[in-house]
Amino acid sequence: MKSDLKSKLRIHLLFWILYYILEVYLDFYWSRYQFPNFQWQIRLQNTLILELGYLLVKIPLAYSLLYVYEKVYAHIFFKYFLSIFMVIIAVLGHRFLTHYIIYPYIYGVTEMLDGKQKSGYINGLVAFNSFMDLIFMVGLVFGIEITRQKNLLKDQISQLKSEKLDQELSMLKAQINPHFLFNTLNNIYGMALKKADETPDVILQLSKVMRYNIYEAAEKNISIEKDIENIKDFIQIQKIRHHHLSISLHEDIDNDSQKISPLILIQFIENAFKHGISESLGDAFIHIDIQLKNGILTYFIENSKEERPHEHSTKIGLKNIRRQLELLYPKYILTVENKSDRYIVQLIIDFNDEFSS
């Protein structure tokens, strides 16, 4: 609110300075025809004074009309009537200032209508001139203020959209963490029933992964080095359980500090374990390749497929992943091949793209 008020004050102050300069220039240019016998220094001095005097009428009129337009909650006809009444009062004040002060006390002459005939305080032509002068000024003020408010509203909408996207991403991440924890605890439970010697190691690996999920994943972006380290911890947990699984991870990273949204890459690996690995598959495998070259990430996963995969669950997982990618990296490329004996997934993200920063 305070920043908005300061911005409004700066914009309106700049407007009145520029408007005053414009009016001084126009009036000074006109005065050489109206008062040809006056020296230019005198004309300039008189113009500077009279335009300051006119501001005493114009500024109150402009902000009174803005107040009626923005703050007065009444019937539209009442607002029109009130606005017209304010303009009439301002025209009378403008004419009084011109006829009784500016001409006799600043220029030292009687106001003339056409250079020959004396002008009265109020007649059709001079009143119309005053009206047009005031309306021109009011139009400029309203244009400046409406433009300012539109820009402010645009910024607020942009901020709200950003906050909405952050909330949606947080909700999508929240759908991942409990899912992973549930599956891993089930694995540990099965190993504990068998009194497997690897159980303590799995619990230790799980604590590292959960520490990552709780602390690192809360950040908007992390280094790709940390993200890959978490993937390795996750794989280590699964390797202890799935002795029959052949798994390979190849990485070729030219910039370990490249920022990436956490929990994006690991979801594909989670899906590979959840939907592509089965005790009934004797030659189960997962091959992972992660490459980062010149700001372009190429992520490849190929895994064996069980005979009756959980198609509905797979689609839900991919839908979640795609939605996150749309929010984070709108120009991503994701291809999924569902072959008879395997799944192949390839993801390409260009971090050089302005939307992916």
GUNUSE-593000 format. One line per field, with one value per residue (C-alpha): x, z, y; residue in one letter. Coordinates in nm, 2 decimals. Each point is the difference from the previous one (the first is absolute). Example, Ala and Ser with C-alpha at 12.3 -4.5 7.8 and 13.67 -1.06 7.14 Angstrom:
REM GUNUSE-593000
u	1.23 | 0.14
w	0.78 | -0.07
v	-0.45 | 0.34
lumba	A | S
END
This chain:
REM GUNUSE-593000
u	0.00 | 0.28 | 0.20 | -0.32 | -0.06 | 0.36 | -0.03 | -0.32 | 0.15 | 0.31 | -0.20 | -0.25 | 0.27 | 0.19 | -0.32 | -0.08 | 0.36 | -0.02 | -0.35 | 0.11 | 0.29 | -0.23 | -0.25 | 0.27 | 0.14 | -0.34 | -0.11 | 0.34 | -0.02 | -0.36 | 0.09 | 0.22 | -0.31 | -0.22 | 0.25 | 0.24 | 0.13 | 0.12 | 0.37 | 0.05 | 0.15 | -0.32 | -0.22 | 0.19 | -0.02 | -0.37 | -0.06 | 0.18 | -0.21 | -0.34 | 0.05 | 0.07 | -0.32 | -0.20 | 0.14 | -0.19 | -0.32 | 0.11 | 0.16 | -0.30 | -0.24 | 0.20 | 0.03 | -0.36 | -0.12 | 0.23 | -0.14 | -0.35 | 0.09 | 0.19 | -0.14 | -0.36 | -0.23 | -0.33 | -0.25 | 0.17 | -0.22 | 0.10 | 0.36 | -0.06 | -0.18 | 0.27 | 0.27 | -0.18 | -0.05 | 0.37 | 0.10 | -0.24 | 0.15 | 0.35 | -0.09 | -0.13 | 0.32 | 0.21 | -0.19 | 0.03 | 0.37 | 0.04 | -0.23 | 0.06 | 0.35 | 0.22 | -0.09 | -0.03 | 0.28 | 0.25 | -0.03 | -0.14 | -0.27 | -0.37 | -0.09 | -0.10 | -0.22 | 0.14 | 0.26 | -0.26 | -0.31 | 0.02 | -0.07 | -0.24 | 0.05 | -0.23 | -0.10 | -0.02 | 0.34 | 0.22 | -0.20 | 0.05 | 0.37 | 0.03 | -0.21 | 0.22 | 0.32 | -0.13 | -0.14 | 0.33 | 0.19 | -0.25 | 0.02 | 0.38 | -0.02 | -0.26 | 0.21 | 0.31 | -0.18 | -0.19 | 0.32 | 0.18 | -0.27 | -0.01 | 0.37 | -0.03 | -0.28 | 0.21 | 0.29 | -0.23 | -0.16 | 0.35 | 0.10 | -0.31 | 0.06 | 0.35 | -0.12 | -0.27 | 0.26 | 0.23 | -0.30 | -0.09 | 0.36 | 0.01 | -0.32 | 0.14 | 0.32 | -0.20 | -0.16 | 0.34 | 0.16 | -0.27 | -0.01 | 0.37 | 0.00 | -0.29 | 0.17 | 0.34 | -0.14 | -0.19 | 0.33 | 0.17 | -0.29 | 0.04 | 0.37 | -0.05 | -0.24 | 0.27 | 0.26 | 0.22 | 0.35 | -0.04 | -0.29 | 0.22 | 0.17 | -0.33 | -0.12 | 0.32 | -0.05 | -0.36 | 0.09 | 0.23 | -0.27 | -0.26 | 0.24 | 0.02 | -0.38 | -0.06 | 0.28 | 0.14 | -0.34 | -0.14 | 0.22 | -0.12 | 0.32 | 0.31 | 0.32 | -0.03 | 0.29 | -0.22 | -0.29 | 0.21 | 0.14 | -0.35 | -0.08 | 0.30 | -0.11 | -0.35 | 0.15 | 0.21 | -0.30 | -0.17 | 0.31 | 0.02 | -0.36 | 0.01 | 0.29 | -0.11 | -0.01 | 0.26 | 0.03 | 0.25 | 0.04 | 0.21 | 0.05 | 0.19 | -0.04 | 0.20 | -0.14 | -0.07 | -0.14 | -0.28 | -0.32 | -0.30 | -0.33 | 0.03 | -0.20 | -0.05 | 0.25 | -0.05 | -0.37 | 0.08 | 0.23 | -0.27 | -0.24 | 0.26 | 0.02 | -0.37 | -0.14 | 0.29 | 0.17 | -0.16 | 0.12 | -0.13 | 0.24 | 0.32 | 0.19 | -0.14 | 0.21 | 0.01 | 0.24 | 0.04 | 0.20 | 0.03 | 0.18 | 0.04 | 0.17 | 0.01 | -0.31 | -0.21 | -0.10 | -0.07 | -0.14 | -0.06 | -0.15 | -0.07 | -0.15 | -0.14 | -0.38 | -0.20 | -0.28 | -0.29 | 0.11 | -0.21 | -0.11 | -0.23 | 0.27 | 0.26 | -0.22 | -0.06 | 0.37 | 0.08 | -0.28 | 0.15 | 0.34 | -0.12 | -0.19 | 0.31 | 0.21 | -0.27 | 0.02 | 0.38 | 0.14 | -0.28 | 0.22 | 0.10 | 0.00 | -0.13 | -0.03 | -0.13 | 0.01 | -0.20 | 0.14 | -0.10 | 0.29 | 0.12 | -0.07 | 0.23 | -0.02 | 0.20 | -0.02 | 0.18 | 0.01 | 0.18 | 0.11 | 0.12 | -0.37 | -0.11 | -0.31 | 0.22 | 0.21
w	0.00 | 0.09 | -0.32 | -0.20 | 0.16 | -0.06 | -0.37 | -0.04 | 0.15 | -0.22 | -0.32 | 0.08 | 0.10 | -0.32 | -0.20 | 0.16 | -0.07 | -0.36 | -0.04 | 0.15 | -0.24 | -0.29 | 0.10 | 0.05 | -0.34 | -0.17 | 0.19 | -0.06 | -0.37 | -0.01 | 0.19 | -0.27 | -0.21 | 0.28 | 0.15 | -0.28 | 0.18 | 0.30 | 0.02 | 0.00 | 0.35 | 0.14 | -0.20 | 0.13 | 0.36 | -0.03 | -0.15 | 0.28 | 0.26 | -0.17 | -0.07 | 0.37 | 0.07 | -0.23 | 0.18 | 0.31 | -0.19 | -0.21 | 0.27 | 0.24 | -0.29 | -0.13 | 0.34 | 0.09 | -0.31 | 0.06 | 0.35 | -0.13 | -0.27 | 0.24 | 0.35 | -0.02 | 0.00 | -0.11 | -0.29 | -0.34 | -0.06 | 0.33 | -0.09 | -0.34 | 0.16 | 0.26 | -0.26 | -0.22 | 0.30 | 0.08 | -0.36 | 0.00 | 0.33 | -0.15 | -0.32 | 0.21 | 0.21 | -0.32 | -0.15 | 0.33 | 0.01 | -0.37 | -0.01 | 0.34 | 0.09 | -0.30 | -0.25 | 0.23 | 0.25 | -0.20 | -0.35 | 0.12 | -0.27 | -0.04 | -0.14 | -0.36 | -0.19 | -0.35 | 0.05 | -0.03 | 0.20 | 0.38 | 0.14 | 0.28 | 0.30 | -0.16 | -0.36 | -0.23 | -0.17 | 0.30 | 0.22 | -0.28 | -0.01 | 0.37 | -0.01 | -0.27 | 0.18 | 0.32 | -0.18 | -0.19 | 0.33 | 0.17 | -0.29 | 0.03 | 0.38 | -0.04 | -0.28 | 0.22 | 0.30 | -0.19 | -0.17 | 0.33 | 0.16 | -0.29 | 0.02 | 0.38 | -0.05 | -0.26 | 0.24 | 0.28 | -0.24 | -0.10 | 0.37 | 0.08 | -0.29 | 0.12 | 0.35 | -0.13 | -0.20 | 0.30 | 0.20 | -0.27 | -0.02 | 0.37 | -0.02 | -0.28 | 0.20 | 0.30 | -0.21 | -0.07 | 0.35 | 0.18 | -0.31 | 0.02 | 0.37 | 0.00 | -0.26 | 0.17 | 0.34 | -0.15 | -0.14 | 0.33 | 0.17 | -0.24 | 0.07 | 0.37 | -0.01 | -0.18 | 0.26 | -0.29 | 0.09 | -0.23 | 0.19 | 0.21 | -0.32 | -0.17 | 0.30 | -0.01 | -0.38 | 0.07 | 0.26 | -0.26 | -0.26 | 0.25 | 0.11 | -0.36 | -0.04 | 0.31 | -0.03 | -0.35 | -0.18 | 0.18 | -0.21 | -0.33 | -0.17 | 0.09 | -0.17 | -0.24 | 0.19 | 0.32 | -0.20 | -0.16 | 0.34 | 0.13 | -0.30 | 0.08 | 0.37 | -0.13 | -0.24 | 0.28 | 0.21 | -0.29 | -0.09 | 0.34 | -0.03 | -0.37 | -0.02 | -0.34 | -0.15 | -0.25 | 0.04 | -0.15 | 0.04 | -0.23 | 0.05 | -0.21 | 0.16 | -0.12 | 0.27 | 0.35 | 0.13 | -0.27 | 0.19 | -0.04 | 0.18 | 0.25 | -0.02 | -0.38 | -0.13 | 0.28 | -0.08 | -0.32 | 0.19 | 0.26 | -0.29 | -0.14 | 0.32 | 0.08 | -0.33 | -0.19 | 0.25 | 0.11 | 0.18 | -0.29 | -0.24 | -0.01 | -0.20 | 0.15 | -0.08 | 0.03 | -0.21 | 0.09 | -0.19 | 0.11 | -0.22 | 0.04 | -0.28 | -0.05 | 0.22 | -0.18 | 0.21 | -0.17 | 0.24 | -0.12 | 0.18 | -0.14 | 0.22 | -0.04 | 0.03 | 0.19 | -0.19 | 0.18 | 0.09 | 0.21 | -0.30 | 0.21 | 0.26 | -0.27 | -0.17 | 0.32 | 0.07 | -0.35 | 0.02 | 0.32 | -0.16 | -0.31 | 0.20 | 0.20 | -0.32 | -0.16 | 0.30 | 0.03 | -0.35 | -0.26 | -0.30 | 0.13 | -0.23 | 0.15 | -0.21 | 0.15 | -0.20 | 0.13 | -0.17 | 0.05 | 0.23 | 0.12 | 0.07 | -0.15 | 0.13 | -0.12 | 0.15 | -0.15 | 0.19 | -0.14 | 0.30 | -0.23 | -0.08 | 0.18 | 0.14 | 0.16 | 0.21
v	0.00 | 0.25 | -0.09 | 0.06 | 0.34 | 0.10 | -0.11 | 0.19 | 0.32 | -0.02 | -0.06 | 0.28 | 0.25 | -0.07 | 0.05 | 0.34 | 0.12 | -0.11 | 0.14 | 0.34 | 0.02 | -0.08 | 0.27 | 0.25 | -0.07 | 0.03 | 0.31 | 0.17 | -0.08 | 0.14 | 0.32 | 0.14 | 0.04 | 0.12 | 0.24 | 0.09 | 0.31 | -0.19 | -0.11 | -0.38 | 0.00 | 0.17 | -0.24 | -0.30 | 0.13 | 0.07 | -0.35 | -0.18 | 0.19 | -0.04 | -0.38 | -0.05 | 0.18 | -0.22 | -0.31 | 0.13 | -0.08 | -0.30 | -0.22 | 0.01 | -0.06 | -0.30 | -0.18 | 0.09 | -0.18 | -0.29 | -0.03 | -0.01 | -0.25 | -0.24 | 0.05 | 0.13 | -0.30 | 0.15 | -0.02 | 0.07 | 0.30 | 0.16 | -0.05 | 0.16 | 0.30 | 0.04 | 0.00 | 0.25 | 0.23 | -0.02 | 0.09 | 0.30 | 0.13 | -0.05 | 0.19 | 0.29 | -0.01 | -0.01 | 0.29 | 0.21 | -0.06 | 0.09 | 0.30 | 0.17 | -0.09 | -0.11 | 0.26 | 0.31 | -0.08 | -0.21 | 0.14 | 0.33 | 0.01 | -0.06 | -0.34 | 0.03 | -0.25 | 0.05 | 0.27 | 0.28 | -0.09 | -0.03 | -0.34 | -0.05 | -0.23 | -0.27 | -0.03 | -0.30 | 0.01 | 0.07 | -0.25 | -0.26 | 0.07 | -0.05 | -0.31 | -0.16 | 0.09 | -0.17 | -0.30 | -0.05 | 0.00 | -0.24 | -0.24 | -0.01 | -0.06 | -0.28 | -0.16 | 0.00 | -0.14 | -0.27 | -0.11 | -0.01 | -0.21 | -0.24 | -0.05 | -0.05 | -0.25 | -0.18 | -0.03 | -0.12 | -0.26 | -0.12 | -0.03 | -0.19 | -0.24 | -0.06 | -0.07 | -0.23 | -0.19 | -0.03 | -0.14 | -0.24 | -0.12 | -0.05 | -0.21 | -0.21 | -0.06 | -0.09 | -0.27 | -0.15 | -0.02 | -0.21 | -0.23 | -0.07 | -0.04 | -0.24 | -0.23 | 0.01 | -0.08 | -0.29 | -0.13 | 0.04 | -0.18 | -0.29 | -0.02 | 0.02 | -0.30 | -0.19 | 0.12 | 0.12 | 0.12 | 0.29 | 0.16 | 0.25 | 0.11 | 0.06 | 0.20 | 0.22 | 0.06 | 0.09 | 0.25 | 0.18 | 0.00 | 0.13 | 0.27 | 0.11 | -0.01 | 0.21 | 0.26 | 0.02 | -0.06 | 0.30 | 0.22 | 0.14 | -0.11 | -0.20 | -0.10 | -0.30 | -0.16 | -0.02 | -0.13 | -0.28 | -0.09 | -0.05 | -0.22 | -0.21 | -0.04 | -0.10 | -0.26 | -0.14 | -0.07 | -0.18 | -0.20 | -0.15 | -0.12 | -0.11 | -0.23 | -0.13 | 0.35 | 0.12 | 0.37 | 0.25 | 0.37 | 0.21 | 0.37 | 0.26 | 0.34 | 0.30 | 0.24 | -0.15 | 0.33 | 0.02 | 0.07 | -0.23 | -0.05 | -0.28 | -0.33 | 0.03 | -0.26 | -0.25 | -0.04 | -0.18 | -0.24 | -0.06 | -0.09 | -0.24 | -0.19 | 0.01 | -0.10 | -0.16 | -0.23 | -0.33 | -0.31 | -0.20 | 0.17 | -0.19 | 0.25 | 0.32 | 0.31 | 0.38 | 0.20 | 0.37 | 0.26 | 0.37 | 0.25 | 0.37 | 0.18 | 0.38 | 0.05 | -0.28 | -0.30 | -0.33 | -0.26 | -0.35 | -0.30 | -0.34 | -0.28 | -0.34 | -0.04 | -0.25 | -0.18 | 0.17 | 0.35 | 0.23 | 0.22 | 0.23 | 0.07 | 0.06 | 0.26 | 0.18 | 0.02 | 0.13 | 0.25 | 0.13 | 0.02 | 0.17 | 0.27 | 0.09 | 0.02 | 0.23 | 0.23 | 0.00 | -0.06 | 0.08 | -0.09 | -0.34 | -0.31 | -0.32 | -0.32 | -0.33 | -0.32 | -0.30 | -0.30 | -0.36 | -0.08 | 0.34 | 0.36 | 0.27 | 0.36 | 0.30 | 0.35 | 0.30 | 0.33 | 0.31 | 0.20 | 0.28 | 0.08 | 0.31 | -0.18 | -0.27 | 0.23
lumba	M | K | S | D | L | K | S | K | L | R | I | H | L | L | F | W | I | L | Y | Y | I | L | E | V | Y | L | D | F | Y | W | S | R | Y | Q | F | P | N | F | Q | W | Q | I | R | L | Q | N | T | L | I | L | E | L | G | Y | L | L | V | K | I | P | L | A | Y | S | L | L | Y | V | Y | E | K | V | Y | A | H | I | F | F | K | Y | F | L | S | I | F | M | V | I | I | A | V | L | G | H | R | F | L | T | H | Y | I | I | Y | P | Y | I | Y | G | V | T | E | M | L | D | G | K | Q | K | S | G | Y | I | N | G | L | V | A | F | N | S | F | M | D | L | I | F | M | V | G | L | V | F | G | I | E | I | T | R | Q | K | N | L | L | K | D | Q | I | S | Q | L | K | S | E | K | L | D | Q | E | L | S | M | L | K | A | Q | I | N | P | H | F | L | F | N | T | L | N | N | I | Y | G | M | A | L | K | K | A | D | E | T | P | D | V | I | L | Q | L | S | K | V | M | R | Y | N | I | Y | E | A | A | E | K | N | I | S | I | E | K | D | I | E | N | I | K | D | F | I | Q | I | Q | K | I | R | H | H | H | L | S | I | S | L | H | E | D | I | D | N | D | S | Q | K | I | S | P | L | I | L | I | Q | F | I | E | N | A | F | K | H | G | I | S | E | S | L | G | D | A | F | I | H | I | D | I | Q | L | K | N | G | I | L | T | Y | F | I | E | N | S | K | E | E | R | P | H | E | H | S | T | K | I | G | L | K | N | I | R | R | Q | L | E | L | L | Y | P | K | Y | I | L | T | V | E | N | K | S | D | R | Y | I | V | Q | L | I | I | D | F | N | D | E | F | S | S
END
